[in-house]
Amino acid sequence: MNRADSLTQPLQFRGLLFITPVLLFFSVFIVYPVLYIFYLGMFDWDGINDSKFILFKNYIKLFSSDRVFWISLRNAAYWAPLTIISQMVLGFIVAFLLEIRTPFVTILRTIFFIPTIISPIIVGILWQQIYNPFGGLLSDIGYATGFDSLTYAFLADTRTAVFAVIVVNVWQWMGFSMLIYIAGIKSLPKSVLDMAKIDGLSMAKMAMYVVWPMLKHVHLTLILLGVIGTMQTFPLIYSLTSGGPNHATEMLPNYIFQQGFLLHNMGYASAISVVLFIISIGLSILQIKFLKVNFINKELK
Amino acid sequence: MRTQNTALLANVFLITLAFIWLIPLAIMAITAFSPPEYRPTTYGGLQLTHFSIKNFQIVFEETSIVRNFINSLIIACTSVVLVVIFSSMAAYSFARMQIKGKNILFFLLISALMLPVPTLILPIFQINKSLGILDSHLGLIFPYAAFGMPFAIIILRSFFESLPKELEESAIIDGVSHYRIFLFIVLPSSWPAIAVVIIFQFMTCFNEFILALVTIDSPSLKPLSLVPLVYSGQFLSQPGAMFATLIIVTVPVILVFVFVQRFMVNMTIKNNS
């Protein structure tokens, strides 16, 4: 008997056997839930009593007359570009400077990365202390120095609240971009950096014209992760503003939670979930197709 | 001369930024370590006048935070075990075995990485209800394991593929079964990748919030990630105790990170290069 045959023949079966547990988990807790929201999105259901089939009425209501839904979409439209760009630029600058030269690499890297591993719920509570107009850090600095604009109640004004939350989000996640950029810079051929030094390029020029363009795959990965992160945003909003004032900082996940678990509109919440699902998957596919982004770089090639 | 100036400038910039970055953490520490009766009320709590660990005593006496911590450990460890065992099996199969439709399956798994967890909280709530695991640790362990598997499979698969085939091939010729090769040759040589999976899965489980919020009701079952929320109500008039709670929740995570950070940075570099 040929050895190779005995290797390939039963392999189909063995291969499936090895994959089965994962497929089981995957079907029950990911595939089925996705199908379920599409199904339940066509019903009017409070979670207890009989459900009523209403086809697309949830979606019609959502798009035609739900103000909060549109605010959530608008906030996502602010959130994604503002956080992604700030985190990338700041993260790159910090990573570059850390890599070029500083005696305190480890400690600084740790300080910048710590916020990303703290629970966003805690981050929210901490930043309330900073934004609080009564005895908060910003307002007291404002009173002490005469910069009156700092005493403003940023989280209480519907026009400024979402931007105030975005600042917090940048504080929390900048370190993540930094870490990915550090990895990217470290993987650059050393000769590139040395050459640039020999050519007498200034650090700023070296960063902008040599290093930044060479890290294209890192930028794209961060954009992709940033978009996905935007679509996941929940706990920070939940603890910092609860979506207020007057829904000004609502994001889709918060709205799903509110409709589904506080107001018990299961069908309506499912419809919102479907919209969030389509937007997230759609944006990711667009990026992967047109920008050729890869998740974990070479893995998927 | 000029480069020295720029280096100085760079350091000044970095250190200033680091101080700004530390402010929220300093607020947390200072409020927590102030005595309850001398609680700082100005500058968001950024002034330490007296020092005391009374707040921490209050927390340990009046809350079941140790219980919550154990809950988190149970949930995280169990889902880590599930993820490591099942994902490594699947990853090995993807890397070394023939399955029809392998690429489509793999693509489906990957696309789960783009899925925001909040879209699934409603159905998972219902599924847990019908499986009878609502308001139980299993109701978190299973979904966490499912969410963690795609990432784990990507990492492990690429690692398995990078292992030299010769050893496995010669083992096959010696008549060693695939199960034994997997258990005794592949797994032991993959510890760096497995470690990354463990750390990542552990951290994600430890910090996960929204699913825990909607599925766990009993106070005695709540994981640590819900603690800040639970006790911020209880300690509404005792911010010191509340911030002490936040510190107790945060410190273990930071310690783990400091402990593994060299390792993580090196791994990211490996994946990038």
Interface residues (C-beta under 8 A of the other chain):
Chain A: R3 L7 T8 L11 Q12 R14 G15 L16 F18 I19 P21 V22 L23 F25 F26 V28 F29 I30 Y32 P33 V34 Y36 I37 L40 V94 L97 L98 I100 R101 T102 P103 F104 L108 R109 T110 I111 F112 F113 I114 P115 I117 I118 S119 P120 I121 I122 V123 I125 L126 W127 Q129 I130 N132 G135 G136 L137 L138 D140 I141 W171 L179 I180 I182 A183 G184 K186 S187 S202 M203 V218 I228 M231 Q232 F234 P235 Y238 S239 L252 P253 I256 F257 G260 F261 M266 A269 S270 S273 V274 L276 F277 S280 I281 S284 F295 I296 N297 K298 E299 L300
Chain B: R2 T3 T6 A7 A10 N11 F13 L14 I15 L17 A18 W21 L22 I23 P24 L25 I27 M28 T31 T41 T42 Y43 G44 G45 L46 L82 I85 F86 S87 M89 A90 Y92 S93 F94 M97 Q98 I99 K100 K102 L105 L108 L109 I110 S111 A112 L113 M114 L115 P116 V117 P118 T119 L120 I121 L122 P123 I124 F125 Q126 I127 F142 P143 A145 A146 F147 M149 I153 I154 I155 R157 S158 I172 I173 H178 F182 M203 N207 F209 I210 L213 V214 S225 P228 L229 S232 M242 L246 V249 T250 V253 I254 F257 V258 Q261 M264 V265 T268 I269 N271 N272 S273
